């Protein structure tokens, strides 16, 4: 989560779902399909990313736990991660995703 409480990014390391088509022009050397971003006022979307937020030095949201910053809130279960920001949300797991 961005500390101003307006953006969130979630990476899934080992996914089996088929992500949507890459953006026009592709992602170049960046990876695609593992990163979802969302902001207050902007729908969740897959994003090109050559890096990861899956850094073992960063805090981890435990299962069955909710956290939030500003207008962004995320909830973690053993099955999926759900985040919302204003009227937008995403639900992301290894097997499937929902973006709004």
N, CA, C and O of each residue as an XYZ file, in Angstrom:
400
protein
N       0.841     -1.180      0.000
C       0.000      0.000      0.000
C       0.884      1.239      0.000
O       1.915      1.287      0.671
N       0.469      2.221     -0.750
C       1.186      3.482     -0.757
C       0.804      4.240      0.521
O      -0.363      4.246      0.912
N       1.760      4.860      1.153
C       1.518      5.471      2.453
C       0.523      6.627      2.430
O       0.023      7.014      3.486
N       0.215      7.195      1.248
C      -0.787      8.264      1.214
C      -2.207      7.698      1.195
O      -3.177      8.455      1.205
N      -2.330      6.365      1.168
C      -3.638      5.730      1.255
C      -4.468      5.785      0.002
O      -5.696      5.723      0.077
N      -3.831      5.901     -1.165
C      -4.590      5.981     -2.413
C      -4.282      4.851     -3.396
O      -5.029      4.675     -4.358
N      -3.223      4.088     -3.194
C      -2.804      3.052     -4.142
C      -2.466      1.758     -3.415
O      -2.066      1.759     -2.251
N      -2.640      0.654     -4.137
C      -2.238     -0.650     -3.620
C      -1.710     -1.484     -4.788
O      -2.173     -1.350     -5.920
N      -0.742     -2.339     -4.497
C      -0.187     -3.260     -5.483
C      -0.092     -4.626     -4.837
O       0.302     -4.746     -3.677
N      -0.451     -5.653     -5.584
C      -0.368     -7.017     -5.083
C       0.278     -7.877     -6.159
O      -0.111     -7.823     -7.326
N       1.268     -8.672     -5.761
C       1.924     -9.615     -6.666
C       1.588    -11.033     -6.221
O       1.546    -11.329     -5.027
N       1.351    -11.895     -7.187
C       1.146    -13.313     -6.907
C       2.295    -14.062     -7.583
O       2.483    -13.964     -8.796
N       3.056    -14.809     -6.788
C       4.263    -15.461     -7.319
C       3.959    -16.596     -8.268
O       4.454    -16.601     -9.395
N       3.162    -17.553     -7.848
C       2.905    -18.764     -8.634
C       1.437    -18.824     -8.998
O       0.622    -19.344     -8.237
N       1.097    -18.287    -10.170
C      -0.311    -18.278    -10.569
C      -0.548    -19.286    -11.681
O       0.348    -19.596    -12.466
N      -1.790    -19.796    -11.729
C      -2.178    -20.743    -12.772
C      -3.295    -20.185    -13.646
O      -3.680    -20.819    -14.629
N      -3.827    -18.997    -13.304
C      -4.852    -18.373    -14.139
C      -4.214    -17.801    -15.401
O      -2.995    -17.652    -15.482
N      -5.048    -17.486    -16.372
C      -4.596    -16.816    -17.589
C      -4.911    -15.336    -17.455
O      -6.081    -14.954    -17.416
N      -3.875    -14.492    -17.383
C      -4.137    -13.052    -17.258
C      -4.706    -12.486    -18.555
O      -4.602    -13.123    -19.603
N      -5.300    -11.307    -18.500
C      -5.784    -10.679    -19.727
C      -4.609    -10.336    -20.641
O      -3.448    -10.423    -20.241
N      -4.927     -9.951    -21.857
C      -3.880     -9.594    -22.822
C      -3.020     -8.451    -22.287
O      -3.500     -7.582    -21.559
N      -1.758     -8.468    -22.658
C      -0.847     -7.389    -22.264
C      -1.308     -6.073    -22.883
O      -2.011     -6.072    -23.893
N      -0.912     -4.954    -22.278
C      -1.282     -3.663    -22.856
C      -0.693     -3.496    -24.263
O       0.284     -4.153    -24.621
N      -1.294     -2.622    -25.035
C      -0.789     -2.327    -26.373
C       0.684     -1.960    -26.264
O       1.051     -1.137    -25.425
N       1.515     -2.541    -27.079
C       2.951     -2.297    -27.032
C       3.687     -3.299    -26.157
O       4.918     -3.321    -26.140
N       2.938     -4.137    -25.423
C       3.552     -5.158    -24.586
C       4.243     -4.574    -23.362
O       4.066     -3.406    -23.015
N       5.026     -5.416    -22.728
C       5.712     -5.025    -21.490
C       7.229     -5.021    -21.638
O       7.941     -4.813    -20.656
N       7.726     -5.244    -22.831
C       9.180     -5.253    -22.999
C       9.806     -6.311    -22.122
O       9.321     -7.440    -22.058
N      10.883     -5.952    -21.447
C      11.595     -6.904    -20.587
C      10.901     -7.111    -19.250
O      11.269     -8.010    -18.494
N       9.901     -6.290    -18.950
C       9.170     -6.435    -17.685
C       8.308     -7.682    -17.717
O       7.936     -8.166    -18.786
N       8.000     -8.188    -16.563
C       7.087     -9.313    -16.476
C       5.650     -8.847    -16.573
O       5.357     -7.658    -16.446
N       4.751     -9.802    -16.801
C       3.331     -9.471    -16.875
C       2.527    -10.655    -16.356
O       2.902    -11.812    -16.546
N       1.427    -10.348    -15.705
C       0.505    -11.373    -15.254
C       0.564    -11.627    -13.764
O      -0.334    -12.263    -13.212
N       1.604    -11.144    -13.100
C       1.745    -11.394    -11.669
C       1.439    -10.174    -10.802
O       1.417    -10.289     -9.576
N       1.203     -9.014    -11.404
C       1.028     -7.779    -10.641
C      -0.302     -7.106    -10.947
O      -0.642     -6.865    -12.105
N      -1.053     -6.806     -9.881
C      -2.297     -6.050     -9.996
C      -2.122     -4.754     -9.204
O      -1.628     -4.764     -8.076
N      -2.529     -3.651     -9.805
C      -2.509     -2.363     -9.114
C      -3.911     -1.760     -9.140
O      -4.738     -2.091     -9.990
N      -4.148     -0.874     -8.194
C      -5.441     -0.212     -8.101
C      -5.261      1.072     -7.306
O      -4.394      1.155     -6.435
N      -6.061      2.050     -7.600
C      -6.018      3.318     -6.870
C      -7.431      3.825     -6.661
O      -8.355      3.448     -7.381
N      -7.583      4.677     -5.673
C      -8.860      5.333     -5.477
C      -9.169      6.099     -6.764
O      -8.363      6.918     -7.206
N     -10.309      5.841     -7.356
C     -10.678      6.516     -8.597
C     -10.174      5.827     -9.857
O     -10.406      6.329    -10.957
N      -9.489      4.690     -9.731
C      -9.009      3.952    -10.906
C      -9.219      2.458    -10.672
O      -8.822      1.919     -9.639
N      -9.834      1.812    -11.623
C     -10.133      0.387    -11.492
C      -8.855     -0.446    -11.378
O      -7.788     -0.049    -11.846
N      -8.996     -1.600    -10.750
C      -7.882     -2.543    -10.644
C      -7.496     -3.024    -12.040
O      -8.353     -3.195    -12.908
N      -6.195     -3.241    -12.247
C      -5.718     -3.699    -13.547
C      -4.399     -4.448    -13.392
O      -3.645     -4.218    -12.446
N      -4.137     -5.344    -14.334
C      -2.825     -5.972    -14.390
C      -1.841     -4.947    -14.925
O      -2.176     -4.149    -15.801
N      -0.627     -4.971    -14.396
C       0.379     -3.971    -14.709
C       1.694     -4.650    -15.064
O       2.038     -5.684    -14.492
N       2.425     -4.071    -16.002
C       3.773     -4.545    -16.308
C       4.664     -4.285    -15.094
O       4.618     -3.205    -14.506
N       5.469     -5.273    -14.722
C       6.366     -5.088    -13.579
C       7.549     -6.037    -13.701
O       7.381     -7.255    -13.774
N       8.724     -5.473    -13.722
C       9.939     -6.266    -13.766
C      10.489     -6.540    -12.383
O      11.489     -7.241    -12.230
N       9.824     -5.977    -11.360
C      10.249     -6.194     -9.985
C       9.127     -6.916     -9.239
O       8.163     -7.365     -9.860
N       9.239     -7.030     -7.954
C       8.205     -7.666     -7.157
C       8.107     -6.985     -5.796
O       9.090     -6.453     -5.280
N       6.902     -7.013     -5.225
C       6.733     -6.538     -3.857
C       6.791     -7.712     -2.884
O       6.587     -7.544     -1.682
N       7.072     -8.899     -3.415
C       7.207    -10.091     -2.572
C       8.613    -10.135     -1.975
O       9.359    -11.094     -2.177
N       8.952     -9.105     -1.252
C      10.265     -8.965     -0.617
C      10.164     -9.489      0.812
O       9.327     -9.015      1.580
N      10.998    -10.454      1.182
C      10.905    -11.001      2.533
C      11.164     -9.965      3.630
O      10.852    -10.219      4.794
N      11.720     -8.820      3.287
C      11.961     -7.771      4.268
C      10.758     -6.878      4.515
O      10.767     -6.077      5.449
N       9.719     -7.001      3.692
C       8.516     -6.184      3.855
C       7.532     -6.866      4.796
O       7.571     -8.087      4.947
N       6.650     -6.097      5.431
C       5.646     -6.715      6.307
C       4.712     -7.611      5.506
O       4.424     -7.339      4.340
N       4.246     -8.674      6.135
C       3.339     -9.633      5.509
C       1.982     -9.532      6.204
O       1.906     -9.499      7.432
N       0.925     -9.484      5.419
C      -0.426     -9.474      5.974
C      -0.817    -10.922      6.254
O      -0.989    -11.709      5.323
N      -0.956    -11.274      7.513
C      -1.298    -12.643      7.894
C      -2.683    -13.040      7.423
O      -3.524    -12.184      7.149
N      -2.920    -14.346      7.328
C      -4.235    -14.845      6.937
C      -5.306    -14.403      7.929
O      -5.055    -14.280      9.128
N      -6.517    -14.166      7.395
C      -7.671    -13.745      8.200
C      -7.417    -12.413      8.895
O      -7.905    -12.175     10.000
N      -6.644    -11.546      8.233
C      -6.288    -10.246      8.791
C      -6.655     -9.149      7.805
O      -6.561     -9.336      6.592
N      -7.073     -8.008      8.328
C      -7.401     -6.838      7.525
C      -6.444     -5.716      7.886
O      -6.085     -5.542      9.051
N      -6.033     -4.956      6.881
C      -5.223     -3.766      7.119
C      -5.676     -2.683      6.165
O      -6.282     -2.968      5.132
N      -5.389     -1.460      6.503
C      -5.774     -0.367      5.629
C      -4.919      0.865      5.843
O      -4.349      1.081      6.912
N      -4.849      1.663      4.792
C      -4.174      2.961      4.829
C      -5.063      3.913      4.053
O      -5.335      3.684      2.875
N      -5.520      4.975      4.696
C      -6.396      5.925      4.003
C      -7.640      5.230      3.494
O      -8.353      4.588      4.267
N      -7.911      5.347      2.204
C      -9.104      4.761      1.597
C      -8.876      3.354      1.072
O      -9.783      2.773      0.475
N      -7.692      2.787      1.278
C      -7.365      1.450      0.773
C      -7.428      0.449      1.924
O      -6.859      0.677      2.992
N      -8.128     -0.662      1.694
C      -8.216     -1.708      2.701
C      -8.011     -3.063      2.033
O      -8.520     -3.303      0.938
N      -7.264     -3.949      2.693
C      -7.013     -5.289      2.172
C      -7.300     -6.328      3.236
O      -7.100     -6.100      4.429
N      -7.777     -7.479      2.773
C      -8.117     -8.596      3.628
C      -7.479     -9.842      3.050
O      -7.593    -10.095      1.850
N      -6.808    -10.626      3.881
C      -6.107    -11.825      3.437
C      -6.783    -13.071      3.997
O      -7.087    -13.131      5.189
N      -7.016    -14.052      3.155
C      -7.513    -15.356      3.597
C      -6.534    -16.410      3.089
O      -5.582    -16.083      2.381
N      -6.760    -17.645      3.439
C      -5.908    -18.720      2.918
C      -6.189    -18.982      1.447
O      -5.408    -19.659      0.779
N      -7.305    -18.449      0.931
C      -7.690    -18.687     -0.460
C      -7.435    -17.520     -1.405
O      -7.229    -17.743     -2.598
N      -7.442    -16.293     -0.916
C      -7.310    -15.132     -1.794
C      -6.945    -13.880     -1.008
O      -7.009    -13.849      0.221
N      -6.558    -12.846     -1.758
C      -6.338    -11.506     -1.215
C      -7.421    -10.621     -1.831
O      -7.655    -10.666     -3.039
N      -8.075     -9.823     -0.998
C      -9.113     -8.910     -1.458
C      -8.721     -7.511     -1.025
O      -8.449     -7.277      0.153
N      -8.691     -6.581     -1.964
C      -8.393     -5.188     -1.645
C      -9.442     -4.294     -2.277
O      -9.931     -4.565     -3.374
N      -9.785     -3.218     -1.568
C     -10.731     -2.244     -2.105
C     -10.191     -0.837     -1.885
O      -9.478     -0.560     -0.920
N     -10.558      0.037     -2.813
C     -10.169      1.453     -2.748
C     -11.317      2.243     -3.355
O     -11.499      2.254     -4.573
N     -12.079      2.895     -2.512
C     -13.257      3.592     -3.024
C     -14.232      2.578     -3.577
O     -14.572      1.621     -2.882
N     -14.695      2.753     -4.803
C     -15.653      1.828     -5.412
C     -14.976      0.707     -6.202
O     -15.661     -0.102     -6.828
N     -13.652      0.649     -6.181
C     -12.925     -0.365     -6.943
C     -12.378     -1.445     -6.019
O     -12.148     -1.210     -4.832
N     -12.174     -2.639     -6.587
C     -11.620     -3.730     -5.797
C     -10.957     -4.759     -6.701
O     -11.151     -4.757     -7.917
N     -10.172     -5.637     -6.088
C      -9.711     -6.837     -6.761
C      -9.694     -7.987     -5.768
O      -9.556     -7.802     -4.559
N      -9.837     -9.161     -6.318
C      -9.715    -10.411     -5.574
C      -8.727    -11.240     -6.361
O      -8.939    -11.499     -7.545
N      -7.649    -11.662     -5.719
C      -6.549    -12.316     -6.414
C      -6.129    -13.563     -5.650
O      -5.924    -13.530     -4.437
N      -6.005    -14.664     -6.386
C      -5.498    -15.911     -5.818
C      -4.610    -16.579     -6.864
O      -4.454    -16.065     -7.972
N      -4.039    -17.707     -6.517
C      -3.228    -18.441     -7.496
C      -4.064    -18.907     -8.665
O      -3.567    -19.009     -9.787
N      -5.352    -19.197     -8.409
C      -6.205    -19.815     -9.409
C      -7.071    -18.869    -10.224
O      -7.473    -19.203    -11.338
N      -7.363    -17.687     -9.677
C      -8.340    -16.821    -10.346
C      -8.170    -15.378     -9.897
O      -7.458    -15.083     -8.938
N      -8.844    -14.490    -10.616
C      -8.838    -13.077    -10.250
C     -10.167    -12.453    -10.645
O     -10.851    -12.927    -11.552
N     -10.518    -11.381     -9.946
C     -11.656    -10.537    -10.280
C     -11.179     -9.095    -10.118
O     -10.601     -8.738     -9.092
N     -11.421     -8.282    -11.121
C     -11.000     -6.878    -11.098
C     -12.208     -5.993    -11.316
O     -13.078     -6.299    -12.132
N     -12.256     -4.903    -10.587
C     -13.324     -3.909    -10.822
C     -12.763     -2.524    -10.561
O     -13.480     -1.532    -10.696
